[in-house]
Amino acid sequence: VKKIVTSDTKAEDLVGVTWVVGDLRFGRDISDSSFQSSWDDDWHFVDEDVPVQASGIRCVEGDLSISNTKSTADLSPLANLAVIEGDLDISFNDQLTTLTALDNIKTVGGGLGIGNND
């Protein structure tokens, strides 16, 4: 079953999703127009934090961005992720303390940016 993740996606829509076509972004509110205009028009936005419902995702064909979250302490919902064909950006996450859940990632096809996480 093919599911489409869009800008109106809620966490529960990720149940059963294993493959994301396009970009997947967790973090800052999409309604902030200055933030929205700084990214491509291709939005695949879920919500503030990385939800447990993301646990089935194994591949992101585009970029994965986890930025400006307030309460994401670890990335355990993404433990099954193996391939990111685009960029991986993990930045400005106030509560993030570990990246060990990303140990299963075998491929990042683009750039890697990790910084300003506490």
Rosetta constraint file for C-alpha pairs under 8 A:
AtomPair CA 2 CA 17 HARMONIC 7.99 0.50
AtomPair CA 3 CA 17 HARMONIC 6.64 0.50
AtomPair CA 4 CA 20 HARMONIC 7.73 0.50
AtomPair CA 4 CA 21 HARMONIC 7.94 0.50
AtomPair CA 5 CA 9 HARMONIC 5.84 0.50
AtomPair CA 5 CA 13 HARMONIC 7.52 0.50
AtomPair CA 5 CA 14 HARMONIC 7.65 0.50
AtomPair CA 5 CA 20 HARMONIC 7.19 0.50
AtomPair CA 5 CA 44 HARMONIC 5.78 0.50
AtomPair CA 5 CA 45 HARMONIC 7.58 0.50
AtomPair CA 6 CA 43 HARMONIC 6.39 0.50
AtomPair CA 6 CA 44 HARMONIC 4.83 0.50
AtomPair CA 6 CA 45 HARMONIC 6.38 0.50
AtomPair CA 6 CA 46 HARMONIC 7.99 0.50
AtomPair CA 7 CA 30 HARMONIC 7.98 0.50
AtomPair CA 7 CA 43 HARMONIC 5.46 0.50
AtomPair CA 7 CA 44 HARMONIC 5.25 0.50
AtomPair CA 7 CA 45 HARMONIC 4.93 0.50
AtomPair CA 7 CA 46 HARMONIC 7.09 0.50
AtomPair CA 8 CA 45 HARMONIC 7.15 0.50
AtomPair CA 8 CA 46 HARMONIC 7.38 0.50
AtomPair CA 9 CA 13 HARMONIC 6.20 0.50
AtomPair CA 9 CA 44 HARMONIC 7.62 0.50
AtomPair CA 9 CA 45 HARMONIC 6.41 0.50
AtomPair CA 9 CA 46 HARMONIC 5.24 0.50
AtomPair CA 9 CA 47 HARMONIC 7.99 0.50
AtomPair CA 10 CA 14 HARMONIC 7.48 0.50
AtomPair CA 10 CA 46 HARMONIC 5.46 0.50
AtomPair CA 10 CA 47 HARMONIC 6.83 0.50
AtomPair CA 11 CA 15 HARMONIC 7.76 0.50
AtomPair CA 11 CA 46 HARMONIC 6.05 0.50
AtomPair CA 11 CA 47 HARMONIC 7.08 0.50
AtomPair CA 11 CA 51 HARMONIC 6.09 0.50
AtomPair CA 11 CA 53 HARMONIC 6.05 0.50
AtomPair CA 11 CA 54 HARMONIC 7.56 0.50
AtomPair CA 12 CA 53 HARMONIC 6.24 0.50
AtomPair CA 13 CA 53 HARMONIC 7.93 0.50
AtomPair CA 14 CA 53 HARMONIC 5.47 0.50
AtomPair CA 14 CA 54 HARMONIC 5.62 0.50
AtomPair CA 15 CA 53 HARMONIC 5.26 0.50
AtomPair CA 15 CA 54 HARMONIC 6.85 0.50
AtomPair CA 15 CA 56 HARMONIC 7.24 0.50
AtomPair CA 16 CA 56 HARMONIC 6.20 0.50
AtomPair CA 17 CA 54 HARMONIC 7.49 0.50
AtomPair CA 17 CA 56 HARMONIC 5.91 0.50
AtomPair CA 17 CA 57 HARMONIC 5.83 0.50
AtomPair CA 18 CA 56 HARMONIC 5.06 0.50
AtomPair CA 18 CA 57 HARMONIC 3.94 0.50
AtomPair CA 18 CA 58 HARMONIC 5.21 0.50
AtomPair CA 18 CA 59 HARMONIC 6.60 0.50
AtomPair CA 19 CA 57 HARMONIC 5.81 0.50
AtomPair CA 19 CA 58 HARMONIC 6.03 0.50
AtomPair CA 19 CA 59 HARMONIC 4.89 0.50
AtomPair CA 19 CA 60 HARMONIC 6.02 0.50
AtomPair CA 19 CA 61 HARMONIC 7.67 0.50
AtomPair CA 20 CA 24 HARMONIC 7.26 0.50
AtomPair CA 20 CA 57 HARMONIC 7.40 0.50
AtomPair CA 20 CA 59 HARMONIC 6.24 0.50
AtomPair CA 20 CA 60 HARMONIC 4.75 0.50
AtomPair CA 20 CA 61 HARMONIC 6.10 0.50
AtomPair CA 20 CA 62 HARMONIC 7.86 0.50
AtomPair CA 21 CA 60 HARMONIC 6.29 0.50
AtomPair CA 21 CA 61 HARMONIC 5.10 0.50
AtomPair CA 21 CA 62 HARMONIC 6.66 0.50
AtomPair CA 22 CA 42 HARMONIC 7.06 0.50
AtomPair CA 22 CA 43 HARMONIC 7.97 0.50
AtomPair CA 22 CA 44 HARMONIC 7.05 0.50
AtomPair CA 22 CA 60 HARMONIC 6.85 0.50
AtomPair CA 22 CA 61 HARMONIC 5.41 0.50
AtomPair CA 22 CA 62 HARMONIC 4.41 0.50
AtomPair CA 22 CA 63 HARMONIC 7.08 0.50
AtomPair CA 23 CA 42 HARMONIC 6.74 0.50
AtomPair CA 23 CA 43 HARMONIC 6.46 0.50
AtomPair CA 23 CA 44 HARMONIC 5.42 0.50
AtomPair CA 23 CA 60 HARMONIC 6.92 0.50
AtomPair CA 23 CA 61 HARMONIC 6.98 0.50
AtomPair CA 23 CA 62 HARMONIC 4.40 0.50
AtomPair CA 23 CA 63 HARMONIC 4.63 0.50
AtomPair CA 23 CA 64 HARMONIC 6.00 0.50
AtomPair CA 24 CA 43 HARMONIC 7.29 0.50
AtomPair CA 24 CA 44 HARMONIC 4.70 0.50
AtomPair CA 24 CA 45 HARMONIC 6.00 0.50
AtomPair CA 24 CA 46 HARMONIC 7.78 0.50
AtomPair CA 24 CA 60 HARMONIC 7.11 0.50
AtomPair CA 24 CA 62 HARMONIC 7.25 0.50
AtomPair CA 24 CA 63 HARMONIC 6.25 0.50
AtomPair CA 24 CA 64 HARMONIC 4.99 0.50
AtomPair CA 24 CA 65 HARMONIC 6.45 0.50
AtomPair CA 25 CA 43 HARMONIC 7.59 0.50
AtomPair CA 25 CA 44 HARMONIC 5.94 0.50
AtomPair CA 25 CA 45 HARMONIC 4.99 0.50
AtomPair CA 25 CA 46 HARMONIC 6.79 0.50
AtomPair CA 25 CA 63 HARMONIC 7.82 0.50
AtomPair CA 25 CA 64 HARMONIC 5.76 0.50
AtomPair CA 25 CA 65 HARMONIC 4.64 0.50
AtomPair CA 25 CA 66 HARMONIC 5.98 0.50
AtomPair CA 25 CA 67 HARMONIC 7.85 0.50
AtomPair CA 26 CA 45 HARMONIC 6.15 0.50
AtomPair CA 26 CA 46 HARMONIC 5.93 0.50
AtomPair CA 26 CA 47 HARMONIC 5.82 0.50
AtomPair CA 26 CA 48 HARMONIC 5.96 0.50
AtomPair CA 26 CA 49 HARMONIC 5.99 0.50
AtomPair CA 26 CA 50 HARMONIC 6.08 0.50
AtomPair CA 26 CA 65 HARMONIC 6.12 0.50
AtomPair CA 26 CA 66 HARMONIC 4.80 0.50
AtomPair CA 26 CA 67 HARMONIC 6.45 0.50
AtomPair CA 26 CA 69 HARMONIC 7.50 0.50
AtomPair CA 27 CA 47 HARMONIC 6.12 0.50
AtomPair CA 27 CA 48 HARMONIC 4.33 0.50
AtomPair CA 27 CA 49 HARMONIC 5.86 0.50
AtomPair CA 27 CA 50 HARMONIC 7.92 0.50
AtomPair CA 27 CA 65 HARMONIC 7.92 0.50
AtomPair CA 27 CA 66 HARMONIC 5.81 0.50
AtomPair CA 27 CA 67 HARMONIC 4.99 0.50
AtomPair CA 27 CA 68 HARMONIC 5.18 0.50
AtomPair CA 27 CA 69 HARMONIC 4.81 0.50
AtomPair CA 28 CA 32 HARMONIC 7.88 0.50
AtomPair CA 28 CA 35 HARMONIC 7.98 0.50
AtomPair CA 28 CA 47 HARMONIC 7.70 0.50
AtomPair CA 28 CA 48 HARMONIC 5.99 0.50
AtomPair CA 28 CA 67 HARMONIC 6.70 0.50
AtomPair CA 28 CA 68 HARMONIC 5.40 0.50
AtomPair CA 28 CA 69 HARMONIC 6.51 0.50
AtomPair CA 29 CA 47 HARMONIC 7.16 0.50
AtomPair CA 29 CA 48 HARMONIC 6.77 0.50
AtomPair CA 30 CA 35 HARMONIC 7.20 0.50
AtomPair CA 30 CA 36 HARMONIC 6.07 0.50
AtomPair CA 30 CA 45 HARMONIC 7.50 0.50
AtomPair CA 31 CA 36 HARMONIC 7.35 0.50
AtomPair CA 32 CA 36 HARMONIC 6.24 0.50
AtomPair CA 33 CA 37 HARMONIC 6.01 0.50
AtomPair CA 34 CA 38 HARMONIC 6.51 0.50
AtomPair CA 35 CA 39 HARMONIC 7.09 0.50
AtomPair CA 37 CA 41 HARMONIC 7.97 0.50
AtomPair CA 48 CA 69 HARMONIC 5.69 0.50
AtomPair CA 48 CA 70 HARMONIC 7.41 0.50
AtomPair CA 49 CA 69 HARMONIC 5.64 0.50
AtomPair CA 49 CA 70 HARMONIC 7.28 0.50
AtomPair CA 49 CA 71 HARMONIC 6.68 0.50
AtomPair CA 49 CA 72 HARMONIC 5.60 0.50
AtomPair CA 50 CA 54 HARMONIC 7.11 0.50
AtomPair CA 50 CA 66 HARMONIC 7.79 0.50
AtomPair CA 50 CA 72 HARMONIC 6.59 0.50
AtomPair CA 50 CA 75 HARMONIC 6.96 0.50
AtomPair CA 50 CA 77 HARMONIC 6.84 0.50
AtomPair CA 51 CA 77 HARMONIC 6.52 0.50
AtomPair CA 52 CA 76 HARMONIC 7.89 0.50
AtomPair CA 52 CA 77 HARMONIC 4.90 0.50
AtomPair CA 53 CA 77 HARMONIC 7.08 0.50
AtomPair CA 54 CA 77 HARMONIC 5.55 0.50
AtomPair CA 54 CA 78 HARMONIC 6.33 0.50
AtomPair CA 55 CA 76 HARMONIC 7.74 0.50
AtomPair CA 55 CA 77 HARMONIC 4.40 0.50
AtomPair CA 55 CA 78 HARMONIC 5.38 0.50
AtomPair CA 55 CA 79 HARMONIC 6.76 0.50
AtomPair CA 55 CA 80 HARMONIC 6.43 0.50
AtomPair CA 56 CA 78 HARMONIC 7.68 0.50
AtomPair CA 56 CA 80 HARMONIC 6.37 0.50
AtomPair CA 56 CA 81 HARMONIC 7.83 0.50
AtomPair CA 57 CA 78 HARMONIC 6.81 0.50
AtomPair CA 57 CA 80 HARMONIC 6.29 0.50
AtomPair CA 57 CA 81 HARMONIC 5.66 0.50
AtomPair CA 58 CA 80 HARMONIC 5.43 0.50
AtomPair CA 58 CA 81 HARMONIC 4.00 0.50
AtomPair CA 58 CA 82 HARMONIC 5.33 0.50
AtomPair CA 58 CA 83 HARMONIC 6.52 0.50
AtomPair CA 59 CA 81 HARMONIC 5.96 0.50
AtomPair CA 59 CA 82 HARMONIC 6.09 0.50
AtomPair CA 59 CA 83 HARMONIC 4.73 0.50
AtomPair CA 59 CA 84 HARMONIC 5.87 0.50
AtomPair CA 59 CA 85 HARMONIC 7.86 0.50
AtomPair CA 60 CA 64 HARMONIC 6.94 0.50
AtomPair CA 60 CA 83 HARMONIC 6.36 0.50
AtomPair CA 60 CA 84 HARMONIC 4.87 0.50
AtomPair CA 60 CA 85 HARMONIC 6.31 0.50
AtomPair CA 60 CA 86 HARMONIC 7.77 0.50
AtomPair CA 61 CA 83 HARMONIC 7.88 0.50
AtomPair CA 61 CA 84 HARMONIC 6.02 0.50
AtomPair CA 61 CA 85 HARMONIC 4.86 0.50
AtomPair CA 61 CA 86 HARMONIC 6.53 0.50
AtomPair CA 62 CA 84 HARMONIC 6.73 0.50
AtomPair CA 62 CA 85 HARMONIC 5.54 0.50
AtomPair CA 62 CA 86 HARMONIC 4.57 0.50
AtomPair CA 62 CA 87 HARMONIC 7.18 0.50
AtomPair CA 63 CA 84 HARMONIC 6.75 0.50
AtomPair CA 63 CA 85 HARMONIC 6.91 0.50
AtomPair CA 63 CA 86 HARMONIC 4.38 0.50
AtomPair CA 63 CA 87 HARMONIC 4.58 0.50
AtomPair CA 63 CA 88 HARMONIC 5.94 0.50
AtomPair CA 63 CA 89 HARMONIC 7.96 0.50
AtomPair CA 64 CA 84 HARMONIC 7.03 0.50
AtomPair CA 64 CA 86 HARMONIC 7.29 0.50
AtomPair CA 64 CA 87 HARMONIC 6.25 0.50
AtomPair CA 64 CA 88 HARMONIC 4.98 0.50
AtomPair CA 64 CA 89 HARMONIC 6.37 0.50
AtomPair CA 65 CA 87 HARMONIC 7.87 0.50
AtomPair CA 65 CA 88 HARMONIC 5.95 0.50
AtomPair CA 65 CA 89 HARMONIC 4.74 0.50
AtomPair CA 65 CA 90 HARMONIC 6.00 0.50
AtomPair CA 66 CA 89 HARMONIC 6.22 0.50
AtomPair CA 66 CA 90 HARMONIC 4.85 0.50
AtomPair CA 66 CA 91 HARMONIC 6.52 0.50
AtomPair CA 66 CA 93 HARMONIC 7.70 0.50
AtomPair CA 67 CA 89 HARMONIC 7.34 0.50
AtomPair CA 67 CA 90 HARMONIC 5.71 0.50
AtomPair CA 67 CA 91 HARMONIC 4.84 0.50
AtomPair CA 67 CA 92 HARMONIC 5.52 0.50
AtomPair CA 67 CA 93 HARMONIC 5.92 0.50
AtomPair CA 68 CA 91 HARMONIC 6.71 0.50
AtomPair CA 68 CA 92 HARMONIC 4.82 0.50
AtomPair CA 68 CA 93 HARMONIC 5.03 0.50
AtomPair CA 68 CA 94 HARMONIC 7.39 0.50
AtomPair CA 69 CA 92 HARMONIC 7.12 0.50
AtomPair CA 69 CA 93 HARMONIC 4.89 0.50
AtomPair CA 69 CA 94 HARMONIC 6.71 0.50
AtomPair CA 69 CA 95 HARMONIC 7.89 0.50
AtomPair CA 70 CA 93 HARMONIC 6.21 0.50
AtomPair CA 70 CA 94 HARMONIC 5.63 0.50
AtomPair CA 70 CA 95 HARMONIC 6.41 0.50
AtomPair CA 71 CA 93 HARMONIC 7.74 0.50
AtomPair CA 71 CA 94 HARMONIC 7.05 0.50
AtomPair CA 71 CA 95 HARMONIC 5.49 0.50
AtomPair CA 71 CA 96 HARMONIC 7.64 0.50
AtomPair CA 72 CA 93 HARMONIC 6.97 0.50
AtomPair CA 72 CA 94 HARMONIC 7.78 0.50
AtomPair CA 72 CA 95 HARMONIC 5.73 0.50
AtomPair CA 72 CA 96 HARMONIC 5.66 0.50
AtomPair CA 73 CA 95 HARMONIC 4.73 0.50
AtomPair CA 73 CA 96 HARMONIC 4.00 0.50
AtomPair CA 73 CA 97 HARMONIC 5.63 0.50
AtomPair CA 73 CA 98 HARMONIC 7.28 0.50
AtomPair CA 74 CA 96 HARMONIC 5.53 0.50
AtomPair CA 74 CA 97 HARMONIC 6.19 0.50
AtomPair CA 74 CA 98 HARMONIC 5.55 0.50
AtomPair CA 74 CA 99 HARMONIC 6.63 0.50
AtomPair CA 74 CA 101 HARMONIC 7.34 0.50
AtomPair CA 75 CA 79 HARMONIC 7.15 0.50
AtomPair CA 75 CA 98 HARMONIC 7.53 0.50
AtomPair CA 75 CA 99 HARMONIC 6.48 0.50
AtomPair CA 75 CA 100 HARMONIC 7.78 0.50
AtomPair CA 75 CA 101 HARMONIC 5.53 0.50
AtomPair CA 75 CA 102 HARMONIC 7.15 0.50
AtomPair CA 76 CA 101 HARMONIC 4.87 0.50
AtomPair CA 76 CA 102 HARMONIC 7.74 0.50
AtomPair CA 77 CA 101 HARMONIC 7.76 0.50
AtomPair CA 78 CA 101 HARMONIC 6.49 0.50
AtomPair CA 78 CA 102 HARMONIC 6.65 0.50
AtomPair CA 79 CA 101 HARMONIC 4.71 0.50
AtomPair CA 79 CA 102 HARMONIC 5.60 0.50
AtomPair CA 79 CA 103 HARMONIC 7.32 0.50
AtomPair CA 79 CA 104 HARMONIC 6.57 0.50
AtomPair CA 80 CA 102 HARMONIC 7.99 0.50
AtomPair CA 80 CA 104 HARMONIC 6.54 0.50
AtomPair CA 81 CA 102 HARMONIC 7.03 0.50
AtomPair CA 81 CA 104 HARMONIC 6.32 0.50
AtomPair CA 81 CA 105 HARMONIC 5.80 0.50
AtomPair CA 82 CA 104 HARMONIC 5.40 0.50
AtomPair CA 82 CA 105 HARMONIC 3.95 0.50
AtomPair CA 82 CA 106 HARMONIC 5.36 0.50
AtomPair CA 82 CA 107 HARMONIC 6.71 0.50
AtomPair CA 83 CA 105 HARMONIC 5.81 0.50
AtomPair CA 83 CA 106 HARMONIC 6.04 0.50
AtomPair CA 83 CA 107 HARMONIC 4.92 0.50
AtomPair CA 83 CA 108 HARMONIC 6.28 0.50
AtomPair CA 84 CA 88 HARMONIC 7.18 0.50
AtomPair CA 84 CA 105 HARMONIC 7.76 0.50
AtomPair CA 84 CA 107 HARMONIC 6.04 0.50
AtomPair CA 84 CA 108 HARMONIC 4.81 0.50
AtomPair CA 84 CA 109 HARMONIC 6.26 0.50
AtomPair CA 85 CA 107 HARMONIC 7.18 0.50
AtomPair CA 85 CA 108 HARMONIC 5.66 0.50
AtomPair CA 85 CA 109 HARMONIC 4.43 0.50
AtomPair CA 85 CA 110 HARMONIC 6.56 0.50
AtomPair CA 86 CA 108 HARMONIC 6.45 0.50
AtomPair CA 86 CA 109 HARMONIC 5.06 0.50
AtomPair CA 86 CA 110 HARMONIC 4.50 0.50
AtomPair CA 86 CA 111 HARMONIC 7.20 0.50
AtomPair CA 87 CA 108 HARMONIC 6.64 0.50
AtomPair CA 87 CA 109 HARMONIC 6.63 0.50
AtomPair CA 87 CA 110 HARMONIC 4.30 0.50
AtomPair CA 87 CA 111 HARMONIC 4.63 0.50
AtomPair CA 87 CA 112 HARMONIC 5.90 0.50
AtomPair CA 87 CA 113 HARMONIC 7.94 0.50
AtomPair CA 88 CA 108 HARMONIC 6.95 0.50
AtomPair CA 88 CA 110 HARMONIC 7.25 0.50
AtomPair CA 88 CA 111 HARMONIC 6.33 0.50
AtomPair CA 88 CA 112 HARMONIC 4.99 0.50
AtomPair CA 88 CA 113 HARMONIC 6.23 0.50
AtomPair CA 89 CA 112 HARMONIC 6.01 0.50
AtomPair CA 89 CA 113 HARMONIC 4.63 0.50
AtomPair CA 89 CA 114 HARMONIC 5.88 0.50
AtomPair CA 90 CA 113 HARMONIC 6.22 0.50
AtomPair CA 90 CA 114 HARMONIC 4.80 0.50
AtomPair CA 90 CA 115 HARMONIC 6.62 0.50
AtomPair CA 90 CA 117 HARMONIC 7.82 0.50
AtomPair CA 91 CA 113 HARMONIC 7.46 0.50
AtomPair CA 91 CA 114 HARMONIC 5.63 0.50
AtomPair CA 91 CA 115 HARMONIC 4.96 0.50
AtomPair CA 91 CA 116 HARMONIC 5.49 0.50
AtomPair CA 91 CA 117 HARMONIC 5.71 0.50
AtomPair CA 92 CA 115 HARMONIC 6.88 0.50
AtomPair CA 92 CA 116 HARMONIC 4.90 0.50
AtomPair CA 92 CA 117 HARMONIC 4.99 0.50
AtomPair CA 92 CA 118 HARMONIC 7.81 0.50
AtomPair CA 93 CA 116 HARMONIC 7.19 0.50
AtomPair CA 93 CA 117 HARMONIC 4.87 0.50
AtomPair CA 93 CA 118 HARMONIC 6.69 0.50
AtomPair CA 94 CA 117 HARMONIC 5.78 0.50
AtomPair CA 94 CA 118 HARMONIC 5.22 0.50
AtomPair CA 95 CA 117 HARMONIC 7.34 0.50
AtomPair CA 95 CA 118 HARMONIC 5.88 0.50
AtomPair CA 96 CA 117 HARMONIC 6.02 0.50
AtomPair CA 96 CA 118 HARMONIC 5.85 0.50
AtomPair CA 97 CA 117 HARMONIC 7.66 0.50
AtomPair CA 97 CA 118 HARMONIC 6.38 0.50
AtomPair CA 99 CA 103 HARMONIC 7.66 0.50
AtomPair CA 108 CA 112 HARMONIC 7.52 0.50
